[in-house]
Amino acid sequence: MADIPSTRSARHARILELIEQKQIASQGELRELLAGNGIEVTQATLSRDLEELHAFKEYAANGKRIYRI
């Protein structure tokens, strides 16, 4: 397993990877994915991270609203 990101920039990089790889519909879902990667983050921190990364939600082809960067 890869090293666990311990810096904000490393956490941001992992969030970007997850959003590019998966259709993530909620912050809760993203938190679970991050936790599965050994990255524990509060909802407030994750919300701030998504804002800093300029994340937004859009409709996927299947009609589900998902995060995009």
mmJSON file of the N, C-alpha and C atoms, coordinates in Angstrom:
{"data_MODEL":{"atom_site":{
"group_PDB":["ATOM","ATOM","ATOM","ATOM","ATOM","ATOM","ATOM","ATOM","ATOM","ATOM","ATOM","ATOM","ATOM","ATOM","ATOM","ATOM","ATOM","ATOM","ATOM","ATOM","ATOM","ATOM","ATOM","ATOM","ATOM","ATOM","ATOM","ATOM","ATOM","ATOM","ATOM","ATOM","ATOM","ATOM","ATOM","ATOM","ATOM","ATOM","ATOM","ATOM","ATOM","ATOM","ATOM","ATOM","ATOM","ATOM","ATOM","ATOM","ATOM","ATOM","ATOM","ATOM","ATOM","ATOM","ATOM","ATOM","ATOM","ATOM","ATOM","ATOM","ATOM","ATOM","ATOM","ATOM","ATOM","ATOM","ATOM","ATOM","ATOM","ATOM","ATOM","ATOM","ATOM","ATOM","ATOM","ATOM","ATOM","ATOM","ATOM","ATOM","ATOM","ATOM","ATOM","ATOM","ATOM","ATOM","ATOM","ATOM","ATOM","ATOM","ATOM","ATOM","ATOM","ATOM","ATOM","ATOM","ATOM","ATOM","ATOM","ATOM","ATOM","ATOM","ATOM","ATOM","ATOM","ATOM","ATOM","ATOM","ATOM","ATOM","ATOM","ATOM","ATOM","ATOM","ATOM","ATOM","ATOM","ATOM","ATOM","ATOM","ATOM","ATOM","ATOM","ATOM","ATOM","ATOM","ATOM","ATOM","ATOM","ATOM","ATOM","ATOM","ATOM","ATOM","ATOM","ATOM","ATOM","ATOM","ATOM","ATOM","ATOM","ATOM","ATOM","ATOM","ATOM","ATOM","ATOM","ATOM","ATOM","ATOM","ATOM","ATOM","ATOM","ATOM","ATOM","ATOM","ATOM","ATOM","ATOM","ATOM","ATOM","ATOM","ATOM","ATOM","ATOM","ATOM","ATOM","ATOM","ATOM","ATOM","ATOM","ATOM","ATOM","ATOM","ATOM","ATOM","ATOM","ATOM","ATOM","ATOM","ATOM","ATOM","ATOM","ATOM","ATOM","ATOM","ATOM","ATOM","ATOM","ATOM","ATOM","ATOM","ATOM","ATOM","ATOM","ATOM","ATOM","ATOM","ATOM","ATOM","ATOM","ATOM","ATOM","ATOM","ATOM","ATOM","ATOM"],
"id":[1,2,3,4,5,6,7,8,9,10,11,12,13,14,15,16,17,18,19,20,21,22,23,24,25,26,27,28,29,30,31,32,33,34,35,36,37,38,39,40,41,42,43,44,45,46,47,48,49,50,51,52,53,54,55,56,57,58,59,60,61,62,63,64,65,66,67,68,69,70,71,72,73,74,75,76,77,78,79,80,81,82,83,84,85,86,87,88,89,90,91,92,93,94,95,96,97,98,99,100,101,102,103,104,105,106,107,108,109,110,111,112,113,114,115,116,117,118,119,120,121,122,123,124,125,126,127,128,129,130,131,132,133,134,135,136,137,138,139,140,141,142,143,144,145,146,147,148,149,150,151,152,153,154,155,156,157,158,159,160,161,162,163,164,165,166,167,168,169,170,171,172,173,174,175,176,177,178,179,180,181,182,183,184,185,186,187,188,189,190,191,192,193,194,195,196,197,198,199,200,201,202,203,204,205,206,207],
"type_symbol":["N","C","C","N","C","C","N","C","C","N","C","C","N","C","C","N","C","C","N","C","C","N","C","C","N","C","C","N","C","C","N","C","C","N","C","C","N","C","C","N","C","C","N","C","C","N","C","C","N","C","C","N","C","C","N","C","C","N","C","C","N","C","C","N","C","C","N","C","C","N","C","C","N","C","C","N","C","C","N","C","C","N","C","C","N","C","C","N","C","C","N","C","C","N","C","C","N","C","C","N","C","C","N","C","C","N","C","C","N","C","C","N","C","C","N","C","C","N","C","C","N","C","C","N","C","C","N","C","C","N","C","C","N","C","C","N","C","C","N","C","C","N","C","C","N","C","C","N","C","C","N","C","C","N","C","C","N","C","C","N","C","C","N","C","C","N","C","C","N","C","C","N","C","C","N","C","C","N","C","C","N","C","C","N","C","C","N","C","C","N","C","C","N","C","C","N","C","C","N","C","C","N","C","C","N","C","C"],
"label_atom_id":["N","CA","C","N","CA","C","N","CA","C","N","CA","C","N","CA","C","N","CA","C","N","CA","C","N","CA","C","N","CA","C","N","CA","C","N","CA","C","N","CA","C","N","CA","C","N","CA","C","N","CA","C","N","CA","C","N","CA","C","N","CA","C","N","CA","C","N","CA","C","N","CA","C","N","CA","C","N","CA","C","N","CA","C","N","CA","C","N","CA","C","N","CA","C","N","CA","C","N","CA","C","N","CA","C","N","CA","C","N","CA","C","N","CA","C","N","CA","C","N","CA","C","N","CA","C","N","CA","C","N","CA","C","N","CA","C","N","CA","C","N","CA","C","N","CA","C","N","CA","C","N","CA","C","N","CA","C","N","CA","C","N","CA","C","N","CA","C","N","CA","C","N","CA","C","N","CA","C","N","CA","C","N","CA","C","N","CA","C","N","CA","C","N","CA","C","N","CA","C","N","CA","C","N","CA","C","N","CA","C","N","CA","C","N","CA","C","N","CA","C","N","CA","C","N","CA","C","N","CA","C","N","CA","C","N","CA","C","N","CA","C"],
"label_alt_id":[null,null,null,null,null,null,null,null,null,null,null,null,null,null,null,null,null,null,null,null,null,null,null,null,null,null,null,null,null,null,null,null,null,null,null,null,null,null,null,null,null,null,null,null,null,null,null,null,null,null,null,null,null,null,null,null,null,null,null,null,null,null,null,null,null,null,null,null,null,null,null,null,null,null,null,null,null,null,null,null,null,null,null,null,null,null,null,null,null,null,null,null,null,null,null,null,null,null,null,null,null,null,null,null,null,null,null,null,null,null,null,null,null,null,null,null,null,null,null,null,null,null,null,null,null,null,null,null,null,null,null,null,null,null,null,null,null,null,null,null,null,null,null,null,null,null,null,null,null,null,null,null,null,null,null,null,null,null,null,null,null,null,null,null,null,null,null,null,null,null,null,null,null,null,null,null,null,null,null,null,null,null,null,null,null,null,null,null,null,null,null,null,null,null,null,null,null,null,null,null,null,null,null,null,null,null,null],
"label_comp_id":["MET","MET","MET","ALA","ALA","ALA","ASP","ASP","ASP","ILE","ILE","ILE","PRO","PRO","PRO","SER","SER","SER","THR","THR","THR","ARG","ARG","ARG","SER","SER","SER","ALA","ALA","ALA","ARG","ARG","ARG","HIS","HIS","HIS","ALA","ALA","ALA","ARG","ARG","ARG","ILE","ILE","ILE","LEU","LEU","LEU","GLU","GLU","GLU","LEU","LEU","LEU","ILE","ILE","ILE","GLU","GLU","GLU","GLN","GLN","GLN","LYS","LYS","LYS","GLN","GLN","GLN","ILE","ILE","ILE","ALA","ALA","ALA","SER","SER","SER","GLN","GLN","GLN","GLY","GLY","GLY","GLU","GLU","GLU","LEU","LEU","LEU","ARG","ARG","ARG","GLU","GLU","GLU","LEU","LEU","LEU","LEU","LEU","LEU","ALA","ALA","ALA","GLY","GLY","GLY","ASN","ASN","ASN","GLY","GLY","GLY","ILE","ILE","ILE","GLU","GLU","GLU","VAL","VAL","VAL","THR","THR","THR","GLN","GLN","GLN","ALA","ALA","ALA","THR","THR","THR","LEU","LEU","LEU","SER","SER","SER","ARG","ARG","ARG","ASP","ASP","ASP","LEU","LEU","LEU","GLU","GLU","GLU","GLU","GLU","GLU","LEU","LEU","LEU","HIS","HIS","HIS","ALA","ALA","ALA","PHE","PHE","PHE","LYS","LYS","LYS","GLU","GLU","GLU","TYR","TYR","TYR","ALA","ALA","ALA","ALA","ALA","ALA","ASN","ASN","ASN","GLY","GLY","GLY","LYS","LYS","LYS","ARG","ARG","ARG","ILE","ILE","ILE","TYR","TYR","TYR","ARG","ARG","ARG","ILE","ILE","ILE"],
"label_asym_id":["A","A","A","A","A","A","A","A","A","A","A","A","A","A","A","A","A","A","A","A","A","A","A","A","A","A","A","A","A","A","A","A","A","A","A","A","A","A","A","A","A","A","A","A","A","A","A","A","A","A","A","A","A","A","A","A","A","A","A","A","A","A","A","A","A","A","A","A","A","A","A","A","A","A","A","A","A","A","A","A","A","A","A","A","A","A","A","A","A","A","A","A","A","A","A","A","A","A","A","A","A","A","A","A","A","A","A","A","A","A","A","A","A","A","A","A","A","A","A","A","A","A","A","A","A","A","A","A","A","A","A","A","A","A","A","A","A","A","A","A","A","A","A","A","A","A","A","A","A","A","A","A","A","A","A","A","A","A","A","A","A","A","A","A","A","A","A","A","A","A","A","A","A","A","A","A","A","A","A","A","A","A","A","A","A","A","A","A","A","A","A","A","A","A","A","A","A","A","A","A","A","A","A","A","A","A","A"],
"label_entity_id":["1","1","1","1","1","1","1","1","1","1","1","1","1","1","1","1","1","1","1","1","1","1","1","1","1","1","1","1","1","1","1","1","1","1","1","1","1","1","1","1","1","1","1","1","1","1","1","1","1","1","1","1","1","1","1","1","1","1","1","1","1","1","1","1","1","1","1","1","1","1","1","1","1","1","1","1","1","1","1","1","1","1","1","1","1","1","1","1","1","1","1","1","1","1","1","1","1","1","1","1","1","1","1","1","1","1","1","1","1","1","1","1","1","1","1","1","1","1","1","1","1","1","1","1","1","1","1","1","1","1","1","1","1","1","1","1","1","1","1","1","1","1","1","1","1","1","1","1","1","1","1","1","1","1","1","1","1","1","1","1","1","1","1","1","1","1","1","1","1","1","1","1","1","1","1","1","1","1","1","1","1","1","1","1","1","1","1","1","1","1","1","1","1","1","1","1","1","1","1","1","1","1","1","1","1","1","1"],
"label_seq_id":[1,1,1,2,2,2,3,3,3,4,4,4,5,5,5,6,6,6,7,7,7,8,8,8,9,9,9,10,10,10,11,11,11,12,12,12,13,13,13,14,14,14,15,15,15,16,16,16,17,17,17,18,18,18,19,19,19,20,20,20,21,21,21,22,22,22,23,23,23,24,24,24,25,25,25,26,26,26,27,27,27,28,28,28,29,29,29,30,30,30,31,31,31,32,32,32,33,33,33,34,34,34,35,35,35,36,36,36,37,37,37,38,38,38,39,39,39,40,40,40,41,41,41,42,42,42,43,43,43,44,44,44,45,45,45,46,46,46,47,47,47,48,48,48,49,49,49,50,50,50,51,51,51,52,52,52,53,53,53,54,54,54,55,55,55,56,56,56,57,57,57,58,58,58,59,59,59,60,60,60,61,61,61,62,62,62,63,63,63,64,64,64,65,65,65,66,66,66,67,67,67,68,68,68,69,69,69],
"pdbx_PDB_ins_code":[null,null,null,null,null,null,null,null,null,null,null,null,null,null,null,null,null,null,null,null,null,null,null,null,null,null,null,null,null,null,null,null,null,null,null,null,null,null,null,null,null,null,null,null,null,null,null,null,null,null,null,null,null,null,null,null,null,null,null,null,null,null,null,null,null,null,null,null,null,null,null,null,null,null,null,null,null,null,null,null,null,null,null,null,null,null,null,null,null,null,null,null,null,null,null,null,null,null,null,null,null,null,null,null,null,null,null,null,null,null,null,null,null,null,null,null,null,null,null,null,null,null,null,null,null,null,null,null,null,null,null,null,null,null,null,null,null,null,null,null,null,null,null,null,null,null,null,null,null,null,null,null,null,null,null,null,null,null,null,null,null,null,null,null,null,null,null,null,null,null,null,null,null,null,null,null,null,null,null,null,null,null,null,null,null,null,null,null,null,null,null,null,null,null,null,null,null,null,null,null,null,null,null,null,null,null,null],
"Cartn_x":[0.84,0.0,0.88,0.398,1.163,1.219,2.141,2.247,0.958,0.59,-0.608,-0.287,-1.066,-0.809,-0.951,0.042,-0.011,-0.044,0.079,0.037,-1.247,-1.597,-2.791,-2.677,-1.516,-1.364,-1.452,-0.934,-1.039,-2.492,-3.213,-4.627,-5.417,-5.121,-5.789,-5.532,-4.301,-3.958,-4.771,-4.947,-5.72,-7.187,-7.719,-9.11,-9.298,-8.371,-8.446,-8.464,-7.583,-7.531,-8.859,-9.411,-10.67,-11.809,-11.884,-12.955,-12.814,-11.586,-11.362,-11.685,-11.458,-11.612,-13.025,-13.767,-15.065,-16.147,-17.384,-18.518,-18.934,-18.49,-18.73,-19.856,-20.911,-22.113,-22.223,-21.422,-21.575,-20.242,-20.199,-19.01,-18.835,-19.924,-19.852,-19.202,-19.583,-18.99,-17.499,-17.136,-15.73,-14.95,-15.538,-14.872,-14.603,-15.564,-15.387,-14.254,-14.2,-13.122,-11.766,-11.709,-10.462,-10.065,-11.037,-10.757,-10.22,-10.751,-10.265,-8.829,-8.368,-6.99,-6.141,-6.692,-5.948,-5.943,-6.851,-6.903,-8.188,-8.05,-9.201,-9.33,-10.52,-10.729,-12.125,-12.26,-13.575,-14.385,-15.684,-16.552,-16.186,-15.869,-15.51,-14.237,-13.244,-11.997,-12.243,-13.035,-13.32,-14.075,-15.018,-15.769,-14.826,-13.904,-12.91,-12.003,-11.568,-10.728,-11.435,-12.699,-13.453,-13.592,-13.797,-13.891,-12.555,-11.466,-10.131,-9.791,-10.312,-10.056,-11.044,-11.961,-12.994,-13.869,-14.192,-15.065,-16.49,-17.2,-18.606,-19.331,-20.645,-21.434,-22.074,-22.094,-22.79,-23.464,-24.351,-25.054,-24.19,-24.067,-23.378,-24.38,-23.901,-24.756,-25.93,-25.738,-26.795,-27.777,-27.602,-28.494,-28.107,-27.077,-26.601,-25.747,-25.933,-25.099,-23.805,-22.693,-21.391,-20.419,-19.365,-18.345,-17.438,-17.05,-16.069,-15.126,-13.952,-12.988,-12.768],
"Cartn_y":[-1.186,0.0,1.243,2.277,3.526,4.222,5.16,5.95,6.724,6.882,7.634,9.122,9.88,11.32,12.012,12.775,13.447,14.96,15.455,16.895,17.272,18.535,19.028,18.818,19.121,18.977,17.511,16.607,15.177,14.715,15.236,14.898,15.416,16.628,17.194,16.336,15.888,15.052,13.765,13.175,11.93,12.187,13.308,13.667,13.812,14.49,14.645,13.29,12.386,11.049,10.318,10.363,9.669,10.233,11.552,12.176,11.845,11.746,11.383,9.917,9.046,7.605,7.105,7.768,7.262,8.324,7.87,8.785,8.966,10.055,10.314,11.327,10.916,11.743,12.565,12.241,12.973,13.081,14.03,14.171,12.943,12.38,11.182,10.029,9.872,8.828,9.079,10.324,10.673,10.452,10.802,10.563,9.086,8.237,6.786,6.283,6.787,6.389,6.827,8.044,8.534,7.699,7.38,6.563,5.2,4.658,3.387,3.467,4.681,4.928,5.405,5.301,5.696,7.179,7.927,9.376,9.729,10.022,10.426,11.945,12.409,13.836,14.182,15.341,15.772,16.291,16.38,16.899,18.338,19.121,20.532,20.653,19.829,19.86,19.429,18.386,17.909,18.963,19.622,20.684,21.803,22.168,23.201,22.733,21.475,20.928,21.005,20.604,20.618,22.042,22.988,24.393,24.873,24.533,24.934,24.314,23.123,22.432,22.859,23.75,24.233,23.096,22.177,21.064,21.577,20.921,21.254,19.965,20.021,18.847,19.069,17.984,18.027,16.681,16.639,15.396,14.51,13.254,12.252,11.744,10.938,10.395,9.595,9.005,8.193,9.031,10.348,11.245,11.497,10.834,10.995,12.264,13.055,14.251,13.829,14.143,13.723,14.889,14.712,15.751,15.736,16.919,17.13,18.25,18.271,19.335,20.115],
"Cartn_z":[0.0,0.0,0.0,-0.659,-0.763,0.586,0.702,1.926,2.145,3.398,3.748,3.683,2.881,2.774,4.127,4.501,5.794,5.653,4.448,4.235,3.501,3.605,2.927,1.422,0.849,-0.605,-1.024,-0.21,-0.529,-0.419,0.591,0.745,-0.453,-0.869,-2.046,-3.28,-3.434,-4.591,-4.569,-3.387,-3.288,-3.568,-3.099,-3.388,-4.895,-5.548,-7.005,-7.697,-7.284,-7.878,-7.712,-6.508,-6.254,-7.089,-7.185,-7.965,-9.446,-9.926,-11.333,-11.595,-10.622,-10.805,-10.551,-9.688,-9.253,-9.373,-9.422,-9.402,-7.947,-7.344,-5.931,-5.797,-5.098,-5.019,-3.747,-2.719,-1.461,-0.721,0.207,1.035,1.923,2.387,3.208,2.46,1.221,0.374,0.185,-0.051,-0.237,1.057,2.196,3.49,3.697,3.348,3.487,2.594,1.375,0.461,0.996,1.515,2.095,3.309,4.163,5.35,4.935,3.85,3.327,2.851,2.606,2.2,3.375,4.585,5.771,6.044,5.41,5.583,6.322,7.613,8.421,8.333,7.984,7.816,8.327,8.971,9.439,8.255,8.455,7.399,7.086,8.107,7.899,7.06,7.366,6.594,5.165,4.983,3.631,2.841,3.471,2.811,2.358,3.232,2.915,1.771,1.83,0.756,-0.588,-0.614,-1.875,-2.402,-1.507,-1.921,-2.487,-1.814,-2.278,-3.627,-3.883,-5.159,-6.248,-5.896,-6.826,-7.343,-6.439,-6.794,-6.974,-7.857,-8.082,-8.432,-8.412,-8.755,-10.113,-10.879,-12.158,-12.376,-13.329,-13.623,-14.508,-14.103,-14.922,-15.96,-16.885,-17.938,-17.371,-16.199,-15.583,-14.759,-14.745,-14.024,-12.579,-12.107,-10.734,-10.649,-9.572,-9.375,-8.7,-9.331,-8.817,-8.786,-7.975,-7.89,-9.113,-9.528,-10.597,-10.13,-10.708,-10.409,-11.7],
"occupancy":[1.0,1.0,1.0,1.0,1.0,1.0,1.0,1.0,1.0,1.0,1.0,1.0,1.0,1.0,1.0,1.0,1.0,1.0,1.0,1.0,1.0,1.0,1.0,1.0,1.0,1.0,1.0,1.0,1.0,1.0,1.0,1.0,1.0,1.0,1.0,1.0,1.0,1.0,1.0,1.0,1.0,1.0,1.0,1.0,1.0,1.0,1.0,1.0,1.0,1.0,1.0,1.0,1.0,1.0,1.0,1.0,1.0,1.0,1.0,1.0,1.0,1.0,1.0,1.0,1.0,1.0,1.0,1.0,1.0,1.0,1.0,1.0,1.0,1.0,1.0,1.0,1.0,1.0,1.0,1.0,1.0,1.0,1.0,1.0,1.0,1.0,1.0,1.0,1.0,1.0,1.0,1.0,1.0,1.0,1.0,1.0,1.0,1.0,1.0,1.0,1.0,1.0,1.0,1.0,1.0,1.0,1.0,1.0,1.0,1.0,1.0,1.0,1.0,1.0,1.0,1.0,1.0,1.0,1.0,1.0,1.0,1.0,1.0,1.0,1.0,1.0,1.0,1.0,1.0,1.0,1.0,1.0,1.0,1.0,1.0,1.0,1.0,1.0,1.0,1.0,1.0,1.0,1.0,1.0,1.0,1.0,1.0,1.0,1.0,1.0,1.0,1.0,1.0,1.0,1.0,1.0,1.0,1.0,1.0,1.0,1.0,1.0,1.0,1.0,1.0,1.0,1.0,1.0,1.0,1.0,1.0,1.0,1.0,1.0,1.0,1.0,1.0,1.0,1.0,1.0,1.0,1.0,1.0,1.0,1.0,1.0,1.0,1.0,1.0,1.0,1.0,1.0,1.0,1.0,1.0,1.0,1.0,1.0,1.0,1.0,1.0,1.0,1.0,1.0,1.0,1.0,1.0],
"B_iso_or_equiv":[0.0,0.0,0.0,0.0,0.0,0.0,0.0,0.0,0.0,0.0,0.0,0.0,0.0,0.0,0.0,0.0,0.0,0.0,0.0,0.0,0.0,0.0,0.0,0.0,0.0,0.0,0.0,0.0,0.0,0.0,0.0,0.0,0.0,0.0,0.0,0.0,0.0,0.0,0.0,0.0,0.0,0.0,0.0,0.0,0.0,0.0,0.0,0.0,0.0,0.0,0.0,0.0,0.0,0.0,0.0,0.0,0.0,0.0,0.0,0.0,0.0,0.0,0.0,0.0,0.0,0.0,0.0,0.0,0.0,0.0,0.0,0.0,0.0,0.0,0.0,0.0,0.0,0.0,0.0,0.0,0.0,0.0,0.0,0.0,0.0,0.0,0.0,0.0,0.0,0.0,0.0,0.0,0.0,0.0,0.0,0.0,0.0,0.0,0.0,0.0,0.0,0.0,0.0,0.0,0.0,0.0,0.0,0.0,0.0,0.0,0.0,0.0,0.0,0.0,0.0,0.0,0.0,0.0,0.0,0.0,0.0,0.0,0.0,0.0,0.0,0.0,0.0,0.0,0.0,0.0,0.0,0.0,0.0,0.0,0.0,0.0,0.0,0.0,0.0,0.0,0.0,0.0,0.0,0.0,0.0,0.0,0.0,0.0,0.0,0.0,0.0,0.0,0.0,0.0,0.0,0.0,0.0,0.0,0.0,0.0,0.0,0.0,0.0,0.0,0.0,0.0,0.0,0.0,0.0,0.0,0.0,0.0,0.0,0.0,0.0,0.0,0.0,0.0,0.0,0.0,0.0,0.0,0.0,0.0,0.0,0.0,0.0,0.0,0.0,0.0,0.0,0.0,0.0,0.0,0.0,0.0,0.0,0.0,0.0,0.0,0.0,0.0,0.0,0.0,0.0,0.0,0.0],
"pdbx_formal_charge":[null,null,null,null,null,null,null,null,null,null,null,null,null,null,null,null,null,null,null,null,null,null,null,null,null,null,null,null,null,null,null,null,null,null,null,null,null,null,null,null,null,null,null,null,null,null,null,null,null,null,null,null,null,null,null,null,null,null,null,null,null,null,null,null,null,null,null,null,null,null,null,null,null,null,null,null,null,null,null,null,null,null,null,null,null,null,null,null,null,null,null,null,null,null,null,null,null,null,null,null,null,null,null,null,null,null,null,null,null,null,null,null,null,null,null,null,null,null,null,null,null,null,null,null,null,null,null,null,null,null,null,null,null,null,null,null,null,null,null,null,null,null,null,null,null,null,null,null,null,null,null,null,null,null,null,null,null,null,null,null,null,null,null,null,null,null,null,null,null,null,null,null,null,null,null,null,null,null,null,null,null,null,null,null,null,null,null,null,null,null,null,null,null,null,null,null,null,null,null,null,null,null,null,null,null,null,null],
"auth_seq_id":[1,1,1,2,2,2,3,3,3,4,4,4,5,5,5,6,6,6,7,7,7,8,8,8,9,9,9,10,10,10,11,11,11,12,12,12,13,13,13,14,14,14,15,15,15,16,16,16,17,17,17,18,18,18,19,19,19,20,20,20,21,21,21,22,22,22,23,23,23,24,24,24,25,25,25,26,26,26,27,27,27,28,28,28,29,29,29,30,30,30,31,31,31,32,32,32,33,33,33,34,34,34,35,35,35,36,36,36,37,37,37,38,38,38,39,39,39,40,40,40,41,41,41,42,42,42,43,43,43,44,44,44,45,45,45,46,46,46,47,47,47,48,48,48,49,49,49,50,50,50,51,51,51,52,52,52,53,53,53,54,54,54,55,55,55,56,56,56,57,57,57,58,58,58,59,59,59,60,60,60,61,61,61,62,62,62,63,63,63,64,64,64,65,65,65,66,66,66,67,67,67,68,68,68,69,69,69],
"auth_comp_id":["MET","MET","MET","ALA","ALA","ALA","ASP","ASP","ASP","ILE","ILE","ILE","PRO","PRO","PRO","SER","SER","SER","THR","THR","THR","ARG","ARG","ARG","SER","SER","SER","ALA","ALA","ALA","ARG","ARG","ARG","HIS","HIS","HIS","ALA","ALA","ALA","ARG","ARG","ARG","ILE","ILE","ILE","LEU","LEU","LEU","GLU","GLU","GLU","LEU","LEU","LEU","ILE","ILE","ILE","GLU","GLU","GLU","GLN","GLN","GLN","LYS","LYS","LYS","GLN","GLN","GLN","ILE","ILE","ILE","ALA","ALA","ALA","SER","SER","SER","GLN","GLN","GLN","GLY","GLY","GLY","GLU","GLU","GLU","LEU","LEU","LEU","ARG","ARG","ARG","GLU","GLU","GLU","LEU","LEU","LEU","LEU","LEU","LEU","ALA","ALA","ALA","GLY","GLY","GLY","ASN","ASN","ASN","GLY","GLY","GLY","ILE","ILE","ILE","GLU","GLU","GLU","VAL","VAL","VAL","THR","THR","THR","GLN","GLN","GLN","ALA","ALA","ALA","THR","THR","THR","LEU","LEU","LEU","SER","SER","SER","ARG","ARG","ARG","ASP","ASP","ASP","LEU","LEU","LEU","GLU","GLU","GLU","GLU","GLU","GLU","LEU","LEU","LEU","HIS","HIS","HIS","ALA","ALA","ALA","PHE","PHE","PHE","LYS","LYS","LYS","GLU","GLU","GLU","TYR","TYR","TYR","ALA","ALA","ALA","ALA","ALA","ALA","ASN","ASN","ASN","GLY","GLY","GLY","LYS","LYS","LYS","ARG","ARG","ARG","ILE","ILE","ILE","TYR","TYR","TYR","ARG","ARG","ARG","ILE","ILE","ILE"],
"auth_asym_id":["A","A","A","A","A","A","A","A","A","A","A","A","A","A","A","A","A","A","A","A","A","A","A","A","A","A","A","A","A","A","A","A","A","A","A","A","A","A","A","A","A","A","A","A","A","A","A","A","A","A","A","A","A","A","A","A","A","A","A","A","A","A","A","A","A","A","A","A","A","A","A","A","A","A","A","A","A","A","A","A","A","A","A","A","A","A","A","A","A","A","A","A","A","A","A","A","A","A","A","A","A","A","A","A","A","A","A","A","A","A","A","A","A","A","A","A","A","A","A","A","A","A","A","A","A","A","A","A","A","A","A","A","A","A","A","A","A","A","A","A","A","A","A","A","A","A","A","A","A","A","A","A","A","A","A","A","A","A","A","A","A","A","A","A","A","A","A","A","A","A","A","A","A","A","A","A","A","A","A","A","A","A","A","A","A","A","A","A","A","A","A","A","A","A","A","A","A","A","A","A","A","A","A","A","A","A","A"],
"auth_atom_id":["N","CA","C","N","CA","C","N","CA","C","N","CA","C","N","CA","C","N","CA","C","N","CA","C","N","CA","C","N","CA","C","N","CA","C","N","CA","C","N","CA","C","N","CA","C","N","CA","C","N","CA","C","N","CA","C","N","CA","C","N","CA","C","N","CA","C","N","CA","C","N","CA","C","N","CA","C","N","CA","C","N","CA","C","N","CA","C","N","CA","C","N","CA","C","N","CA","C","N","CA","C","N","CA","C","N","CA","C","N","CA","C","N","CA","C","N","CA","C","N","CA","C","N","CA","C","N","CA","C","N","CA","C","N","CA","C","N","CA","C","N","CA","C","N","CA","C","N","CA","C","N","CA","C","N","CA","C","N","CA","C","N","CA","C","N","CA","C","N","CA","C","N","CA","C","N","CA","C","N","CA","C","N","CA","C","N","CA","C","N","CA","C","N","CA","C","N","CA","C","N","CA","C","N","CA","C","N","CA","C","N","CA","C","N","CA","C","N","CA","C","N","CA","C","N","CA","C","N","CA","C","N","CA","C","N","CA","C","N","CA","C"],
"pdbx_PDB_model_num":[1,1,1,1,1,1,1,1,1,1,1,1,1,1,1,1,1,1,1,1,1,1,1,1,1,1,1,1,1,1,1,1,1,1,1,1,1,1,1,1,1,1,1,1,1,1,1,1,1,1,1,1,1,1,1,1,1,1,1,1,1,1,1,1,1,1,1,1,1,1,1,1,1,1,1,1,1,1,1,1,1,1,1,1,1,1,1,1,1,1,1,1,1,1,1,1,1,1,1,1,1,1,1,1,1,1,1,1,1,1,1,1,1,1,1,1,1,1,1,1,1,1,1,1,1,1,1,1,1,1,1,1,1,1,1,1,1,1,1,1,1,1,1,1,1,1,1,1,1,1,1,1,1,1,1,1,1,1,1,1,1,1,1,1,1,1,1,1,1,1,1,1,1,1,1,1,1,1,1,1,1,1,1,1,1,1,1,1,1,1,1,1,1,1,1,1,1,1,1,1,1,1,1,1,1,1,1]
}}}
